Amino acid sequence: MLLDSILGMFSMDMGIDLGTCSTLVCVRDKGIVLNEPSVVAVRKGTNIVLNDGEAVGLVAREMLGKTPGSISAIRPLKDGVISDFEVTEAMLSYFIRKVHGRGGLVRPRVVIAVPSGITAVERRAVVDSAERAGARKVYLVDEPMAAGIGAGLPITEPTASMIVDIGGGTTEVAIMSLADIATAESIRIGGDDMDEAVINHLKKTYNLLIGEARAEKVKIAIGSAAPLDEELTMEIAGRDTISGLPRKIVITSEEIREALKDPITAIIDAVTTTLERAEPELAADLIDNGIHICGGGSCLRGLDIVLKNATGLTVHTVEDPLSCVARGTSVYLENLEIWKDTMDHSERGWE
């Protein structure tokens, strides 16, 4: 343990928010130093990453849906967990190498935020991938805890703090007190499901096929969870499923809101279920403390309004909601000796 502390003085330890859509990396005392899409371009039918292992992140995202037959641009995480072990390892290796560079004399210790609802096998897969990608030692922290700390909530105090982290593949809902999770709900529904709902709506209603990237643009531009003061319209292009030819249509925010109803309802149900399981004293605290939302999905217009209407509680969107979890891993890094016993961690590697 003493050796590990000494080695820590010479390594560039990092915290990683390993997300379905994006991966954020922070370095102790430097904050967030990398924010790139969780996308890797490989030769089709193999796990060989293009450009000598450099076709990762921003470079690979530009290829999504536009690759020739010999290349696949893939997202190796699905619903917040690893779906392709080898490609995830290659992606982590690229990110760690890009951040670490020559900044450390020894391999880094890494804190990774993971969904609270994943299995022991899925946790082990994250640890193994990070170790094989170049980490000296790996610590896992539940995303709600990292998000709560990153949002500046008083999670170590004897009062209830509630966080709703809506990511690309999962939504994490948790009530925390005294540095632990009192009750939580983790569902594998998030921003990706909203994008899929937009795709399905356009295909069913207009016989128009669009890709994930374009669906996300629609969601960001005119998507909402509650009625808008001034409803919006947007022109969208895609491929006609009947003629096979390119076509443009004009869509409205009202119809996109209706398309998003199912994933939004699932998120609301997860929030209300968590509240129903809370101890009475913790539930009472939330009348004053309210609910804090973060993650990319929290940026959807009107989501705070529908959550407030469903729960009767005040809903706050945290500052810089997309980097909240990553900022939390940074705090864990800075206080690793204090927090390490509360986290899952690898037993292999240099001690």
N, C-alpha and C positions, 0 to 999 in steps of 0.2 A: 504494500500500500504506500509506503514511503517512497519507493522507487517510482510508482505511478505518479505521485505528486511532483517528484523532481522532473520526470519526463514531461509532465504537463507544462513546465516552465519553458520547454524548448519546442513545443508543438503548437500548431495553430488549430486549437480545438474549435469545433463548429457545431452549431445547432441547425437541424434540417426539418423543415415542414415539408414532408414528402406527400404531396397532394396528387389527386387523380388528374387534375388539369395543369397545375403548376408546382414547381419545387422552389422553395425559398431557402437560402442558406445564410446564416449569420455567423459572424466570428466574434469571439469574446473581445469586448472593448471597442469593436469597430461597427457593430450593428449589422444590418442586412447588406450583404455584398454581392448576392446573386439572386435573380428572380427570373426563371426561365420556364417555358412550358415542359411538362413531363411527356415529351415526345421523342422518339428515336427512329431514325431512318435505317432500314436494314435491307440486305439483298433478299428478295422474295424467297420464301421456303427455307431461310437460314436465320441464324442469329448474328450474322456478321454485320457490324455497324459500318456504314459507308464512310468514306473519307478518312480512313485509318482511325476509326472510332470517334471522329469529330462531328458527325452528323447527328447532333443531339440538341434538344432545346429549341432555341429560336430558329436555327437553321432547319431543323427537321419539321417544325410547325408549318413553315412556308410550303412544305411538300404535301401536307395533309390533303387528301382528295385529289391531288394533281400529279401523282407519280406515274411513270410508265409501268408496263407490266413486270419489269424486272426488279422494281423497288417497292417496298412497303414502308409507309410512315405510320408507326403504331404507337399507342399509348400503353405502356406495360403495366399500368395500375388500373384496376377496375373496382369501382365501389370502395375506394380507399384502401384496397389491399393489392398485393402483388399477384398479377395474373400470368406474368412471364418472368420467371426467376432470372434467366440469363440476361435478358435485355435490361431488366431493372438494375442488375449488377453493373452492366456496361454504362448505363445512364448515371448511376451513383458514382462510378469510378471517374467518369468525365467531369462531373460537378465537383467532386472532392479534389481532383487533380487541378481543375481550373482555379479553385479557390486557394488550395494549399500552395501550389506552385513551389517556390523556393522559400516560402514564408516560415517553414518550420524544419527543424533538424530531424525530428522523428514523426512517425505517423500520428495523426490526430485522434483524440477522443471525440466521439460524436454523440450528441443528444438528438434523438429522432422522435417527433410527435406522431402518434398513431391513433386511429379511431379507438374509442374505449370499448367498442363491442366486438373487436376482432378476436379470433380464437388463439389459443396458445401456439398452435401450429403456424398460424399466420404471423404471429409475433416473432417466432423463431426464424421464419423466412426473411423478415426485415433485418434481423440481427445478422444472419448469415450473409445476406446480400451486401450489407454495409461492411462487414469484416473482409469479405473477399474483394470488395471495391477499394480497400486501403485503410479502413479505420483500425486504430489500435484497440480501442474498447468502445462498445456501443451501449448507450443507455436509452431506454424507451420511456416516454412520458405520454400519458393519455392526453389527447387533444383538448378536451375541455379544461383540464388543469393548466395546460400551456396557454390556452386562449384567455382564461381567467387572469392569469398572471400578466400576460401581455396587455390585457385591457386595463390593468391597474386595479382590479377588484380586490377587496380585502379578504381573500380566500383563506388566510391563516387565522382570521379572527372568528369568535363564536357568534357569527351572524350568517344568514343565508346569502349567497351570491349565486345568481342564475345566469348561465351563458347558453346561447343557442348559436352554434357554429355551423353555418350552411356552406359546405364545400361543394366541389364538383361531383363527387361520388357518394358522399355521406352527409348526414345532418346529425350533429352531436348536441344533445340537450342534457344539461347537468345542473344540479343544485349542489353547491360546495360549501363546506364549513370546516374550520379547524384543519386546514391544509389537506383535506380529503374530499372525495365525492360522496355525498350523502345518498343521492339517488340519481340515476341517469338513464337515458334512452338513446340508443344509437340505431339509426335507420339508414339503409343503403339507398337513399334518395337524396338528390341534390341538384345542382345546376345542370348536370348532364341530362337528367330526366326532364328538366324544363326544356332544354334544347330538343330532346327527342319528341316532346309533346308538340313543339312548334312544327317539326318535320312532319309528324303524323297528321297534324291538322291541315297543312298545305297539300299534302298528298291526297288526303281523303276529300277535302273540300274543293280543291282546284286542280287535281291531277298534276300537281307541280312537285318535282323532286328537287330538294336542295340538300347541301351537305351540312355537317355539324358546325363548321366555322360560320357559315352564312346564317344558320339558325340562331347561333349565339349573338350575332350582330342584330338580328331582329329582336331578340329578347332584351338586349341592352338599349336599343333605340326606342322601342315602343311598348315593351312588356310592362305589365303592372299587376299587382295583386288586388288593388282597390281602384274604384272609378277615379279618373283623373279630372281635374278642373277643366282641362281642355284636351279632349281626346285627340290622338295622333294618327297619322297615316304614314305608310312607307311603301316605296316601290321595291319589289324584290324580283330577282331573276333566277331562273332555274331551268330544268329540263322537263318538258311535257311528257308525262308517262304514257300518253296515247300515241302522239305523233312522233315522239322521240326528238323533237326539235326544241331549241332554246326558246323561252318565252318569258315575258314580264307580266306581273300583276301588281295591283295596289291592294294592300291589306291595312286593317285598322287595329288600333290598340284594344278595342272592345273584343274583337274575335281572338286576339292573342291572349287576352286576360281569361277568356273562357277556356282556351286550350290549356292554359297553365293551372286550371282549377284543381286537377287531381294531385299533382305533386305538392302544391301549396296546402291542400287539405291534409295530406299525409304529414307534412311538417307541423301543422297546427295540432293534429292529433298527438304527435310525439310530445309536443310541449304540454298539452293538457294532461296527458298520461303521467308525465313526470311530476307535474304539480299535484295530481291526485295521490301520488305515492309519497309525497313529502310529509315529514313529521309536522304536526300542527304548529309548533313554535317556529320552525323554519318557514313554513308557509306564511305565517304572520309577518315575519321579517320582510318578506318579498313585497308586502303592501307598500313599505317605505323604500325598499332597495330596487324594486322593479326587475325587469328582464333586460339583459344586454345581448345584442345580436352582432355577429361578426361573420367573416367569410364572404366569398364573392356573391353568394345568393342573397345576403342581407342587403345588397345594393339594389335589389328589385324594388321599383317604385311601389309604395303603399304596403309593403310587407309589414312594417311596424304598425300600421293602422289595423290590419286584419288580426294581427296577434293581440293588439290591445283590446279589440272588440271581442275576441274569443276568450280572453283571460281576465279582463278588467284591470290588468296591471299596466303600469307605465313601461313603455318599451324604449330603450336607448340603443342607438347604433353607435358602436365604439369608434374611437378615432382610428383612422386608417384600417378599416376592417379586414382588408386582404392580407395584411402582414401581422395580424394580431398573434397568431399561433407561433410564427417565427420569432417574434419579439419575446414571447414566453420562453422559448427554448434558449434564447440568449440569457435570460435571467437564471435559468437552471444552470447554464454553463458557468456563470459568474459565481454561483453558490453551490457548485457541484459537491463539495465536501459535506454540506448541510443536507442536500436533497437526495444524494445518491442512494441512500438506503430505502427511499420510498419508490424507486424506479426499478423496473426490470432491467437487467444488464447482462452482457455476455460474460462468460466465465473464462473463455479462451483468450489468448493474446498476452501481451506483456502486462504484468501486474505491478 
